[in-house]
Amino acid sequence: MKRSWNFNPGPAALPLEVLKQAKEAFVEYGDQGLSLLEMSHRSRAVERIVEETERLLLELTGLPTGYRVLFMGGGASAQFALVPMNFLQPGKVGRYLVSGSFAEKAYREALAVGQAEALTGGKAEGGKRLPDVRRMEMAPGTAYVHMTTNNTIEGSQFRDFPDTGTVPLIGDMTSDILSRRLDWTKFALIYGGRSEKPRPRRGDGRHRQGRTVKSGQRGHSGDLPVSHLRR
């Protein structure tokens, strides 16, 4: 087989050995006698896959004990509403770094849920310039700070993140999760669309149906940690 060069930003290229392994599992997964696609999501084999995926993701990010990974439906755009529904407390304000198109959509969705404020994030300059967020001050009554770490349409990426202290920092990392080494503990919640394969490439999978991966700390949203990956 002659492999074509693939520079697609969203459904990016995969190693041939990964594709071959997936091909084999499509017919029979392990020694189960049936395809992974035919198995019950409640079966022990599938539960082991989910458990291993969570463990490996936490290992790759270096997140300590106290963080969990959630695999959810709806895509990353569903989190635009779920974040304020879970984090926006009465009398407080969700503050959004509006740095690009998807950051603005997240902000506008939060307005439909409760109080939200747009912070200068570079959108007004067409996303060509991003503010220095390292010395960002927390206004009283801030419920959380939301940022889109990589703006795929505008072609900009935050290299630094604010120190929000006890205020939860939430990151939409749909297009650059696992693309660089970060201090993930600065974030209370990370989420991203899974149709964008975790790799150092840009793309957009926020609107596609499928899985969302979330990873976060326990105690911020009920008993669960805050961090997503899309399914």
C-alpha positions as CSV (number, residue, x, y, z in Angstrom):
1,M,0.0,0.0,0.0
2,K,1.3,3.4,-1.0
3,R,0.5,5.8,1.9
4,S,-0.6,9.3,0.8
5,W,0.6,12.4,2.6
6,N,-2.1,13.7,4.9
7,F,-2.0,17.2,6.2
8,N,-5.6,17.5,7.4
9,P,-5.8,19.5,10.6
10,G,-8.8,17.6,12.1
11,P,-8.8,14.0,11.1
12,A,-5.0,13.8,11.1
13,A,-2.7,11.0,9.9
14,L,-2.3,7.9,12.1
15,P,0.7,5.5,12.3
16,L,0.2,2.5,10.0
17,E,0.7,0.1,12.9
18,V,-2.2,1.7,14.8
19,L,-4.5,1.4,11.8
20,K,-3.5,-2.3,11.4
21,Q,-4.2,-3.0,15.1
22,A,-7.6,-1.3,14.8
23,K,-8.3,-3.3,11.7
24,E,-7.7,-6.6,13.5
25,A,-9.8,-5.5,16.5
26,F,-12.6,-4.6,14.1
27,V,-13.1,-8.3,13.3
28,E,-12.2,-9.8,16.7
29,Y,-11.0,-7.9,19.8
30,G,-8.5,-10.0,21.8
31,D,-9.9,-13.6,22.2
32,Q,-13.5,-12.4,22.7
33,G,-14.8,-14.0,19.6
34,L,-16.5,-10.8,18.4
35,S,-15.7,-7.3,17.3
36,L,-15.2,-4.5,19.7
37,L,-18.0,-2.8,17.9
38,E,-20.4,-5.6,18.8
39,M,-19.6,-5.7,22.5
40,S,-21.8,-4.3,25.3
41,H,-20.5,-1.1,26.8
42,R,-21.2,-2.8,30.2
43,S,-18.9,-5.8,29.4
44,R,-15.8,-6.3,31.4
45,A,-13.6,-6.0,28.2
46,V,-15.0,-2.6,27.4
47,E,-14.7,-1.5,31.0
48,R,-11.0,-2.4,31.0
49,I,-10.5,-0.3,27.8
50,V,-12.1,2.7,29.5
51,E,-10.1,2.2,32.7
52,E,-6.8,1.8,30.8
53,T,-7.5,4.9,28.6
54,E,-8.2,7.0,31.7
55,R,-5.0,5.7,33.4
56,L,-2.8,6.4,30.3
57,L,-4.3,9.9,29.8
58,L,-3.6,10.9,33.4
59,E,-0.1,9.4,32.9
60,L,0.6,11.3,29.8
61,T,-0.5,14.6,31.3
62,G,1.2,13.9,34.6
63,L,-1.9,14.8,36.6
64,P,-1.7,13.8,40.2
65,T,-4.1,11.9,42.4
66,G,-7.4,13.7,42.7
67,Y,-8.0,14.1,39.0
68,R,-10.4,12.0,36.9
69,V,-11.2,11.6,33.3
70,L,-14.8,11.6,31.9
71,F,-15.7,10.4,28.4
72,M,-18.9,12.2,27.4
73,G,-21.1,12.6,24.3
74,G,-22.1,15.8,22.6
75,G,-18.7,17.2,21.5
76,A,-16.8,20.1,23.0
77,S,-19.5,22.6,22.2
78,A,-21.8,20.9,24.7
79,Q,-19.4,21.9,27.4
80,F,-20.0,25.6,26.5
81,A,-23.3,25.1,28.4
82,L,-22.3,22.4,30.9
83,V,-19.4,24.5,32.3
84,P,-21.6,27.4,33.5
85,M,-24.4,25.0,34.5
86,N,-21.9,23.3,36.9
87,F,-19.6,26.2,37.9
88,L,-21.6,29.4,37.8
89,Q,-22.9,29.9,41.3
90,P,-25.7,32.4,42.2
91,G,-24.4,36.0,42.6
92,K,-21.1,35.2,40.8
93,V,-19.7,35.8,37.3
94,G,-18.0,33.5,34.8
95,R,-15.2,35.4,33.2
96,Y,-14.1,34.5,29.6
97,L,-10.9,35.4,27.8
98,V,-12.5,36.0,24.4
99,S,-9.5,35.3,22.1
100,G,-11.2,33.8,19.0
101,S,-14.4,32.5,17.5
102,F,-14.9,29.5,19.7
103,A,-14.0,31.4,22.9
104,E,-16.7,33.9,21.9
105,K,-19.2,31.1,21.4
106,A,-18.4,29.7,24.8
107,Y,-19.0,33.1,26.3
108,R,-22.3,33.7,24.5
109,E,-23.5,30.3,25.7
110,A,-22.7,31.2,29.3
111,L,-24.8,34.3,29.0
112,A,-27.8,32.1,28.3
113,V,-27.2,30.3,31.6
114,G,-26.3,33.2,34.0
115,Q,-23.9,36.1,34.5
116,A,-20.8,36.1,32.3
117,E,-18.2,38.8,31.4
118,A,-15.9,39.0,28.4
119,L,-12.3,39.8,29.2
120,T,-9.9,41.2,26.6
121,G,-8.4,38.2,24.9
122,G,-7.4,39.4,21.5
123,K,-10.6,38.7,19.5
124,A,-11.0,42.5,18.9
125,E,-7.6,42.5,17.1
126,G,-8.7,39.6,14.9
127,G,-6.9,37.1,17.1
128,K,-3.5,38.2,15.9
129,R,-2.4,39.4,19.3
130,L,-3.0,37.7,22.6
131,P,-2.8,39.5,26.0
132,D,-0.2,38.6,28.6
133,V,-2.3,36.7,31.1
134,R,0.5,35.9,33.6
135,R,-0.4,38.9,35.8
136,M,-4.2,38.6,35.4
137,E,-6.1,40.0,38.4
138,M,-9.1,38.2,39.7
139,A,-12.1,40.5,40.1
140,P,-14.3,39.9,43.2
141,G,-17.2,37.5,42.6
142,T,-15.4,35.5,39.9
143,A,-16.9,32.0,39.7
144,Y,-14.3,30.7,37.2
145,V,-12.1,31.9,34.4
146,H,-12.5,30.2,31.0
147,M,-10.0,30.3,28.1
148,T,-9.6,28.6,24.8
149,T,-5.9,27.7,24.7
150,N,-5.6,27.4,20.9
151,N,-7.6,29.4,18.4
152,T,-7.8,27.3,15.3
153,I,-9.5,29.8,13.1
154,E,-7.3,32.8,14.1
155,G,-4.2,30.7,14.3
156,S,-3.1,31.8,17.8
157,Q,-2.1,29.9,20.9
158,F,-1.6,30.9,24.5
159,R,1.9,30.0,25.7
160,D,1.3,31.0,29.3
161,F,-1.7,30.6,31.6
162,P,-3.0,32.8,34.4
163,D,-2.5,32.0,38.1
164,T,-6.1,32.2,39.2
165,G,-5.4,31.1,42.8
166,T,-8.5,29.5,44.3
167,V,-10.7,30.5,41.3
168,P,-11.1,27.5,39.0
169,L,-9.4,27.9,35.6
170,I,-11.1,26.0,32.8
171,G,-9.5,25.3,29.4
172,D,-11.0,24.4,26.1
173,M,-8.0,22.4,24.7
174,T,-9.8,20.8,21.7
175,S,-7.1,21.5,19.2
176,D,-3.9,21.4,21.2
177,I,-4.4,18.9,24.1
178,L,-1.3,16.7,24.5
179,S,0.6,18.8,22.0
180,R,3.1,20.2,24.6
181,R,4.2,19.8,28.2
182,L,2.2,21.9,30.6
183,D,1.6,22.4,34.2
184,W,-1.9,20.9,34.0
185,T,-2.5,21.4,37.7
186,K,-3.2,25.1,37.0
187,F,-6.5,23.9,35.5
188,A,-9.5,22.8,37.5
189,L,-11.1,21.5,34.3
190,I,-9.9,20.7,30.8
191,Y,-12.1,19.6,27.9
192,G,-11.8,18.9,24.2
193,G,-13.4,17.2,21.3
194,R,-12.1,13.7,20.7
195,S,-12.5,13.8,16.9
196,E,-9.4,15.9,17.0
197,K,-6.9,13.2,17.7
198,P,-4.6,14.2,20.6
199,R,-1.4,15.2,18.7
200,P,0.6,18.4,18.0
201,R,-1.6,19.6,15.1
202,R,-4.3,22.2,14.8
203,G,-7.8,21.6,13.7
204,D,-11.4,21.8,14.9
205,G,-13.6,19.1,16.2
206,R,-15.9,21.1,18.5
207,H,-19.1,20.6,16.5
208,R,-18.7,17.0,15.4
209,Q,-20.8,14.4,17.0
210,G,-18.9,11.9,19.1
211,R,-16.9,11.8,22.2
212,T,-15.6,14.4,24.6
213,V,-12.8,13.9,27.0
214,K,-12.9,15.7,30.3
215,S,-10.3,15.7,33.0
216,G,-10.6,17.5,36.3
217,Q,-10.1,17.7,40.0
218,R,-12.5,16.2,42.5
219,G,-14.5,18.7,44.5
220,H,-15.0,21.4,41.8
221,S,-18.1,19.9,40.2
222,G,-19.8,17.7,42.7
223,D,-17.4,14.9,43.4
224,L,-15.8,14.8,40.0
225,P,-12.5,16.2,38.8
226,V,-12.6,18.7,36.0
227,S,-11.2,17.5,32.7
228,H,-12.8,16.4,29.4
229,L,-11.9,14.6,26.2
230,R,-14.5,14.2,23.5
231,R,-15.9,10.9,22.4
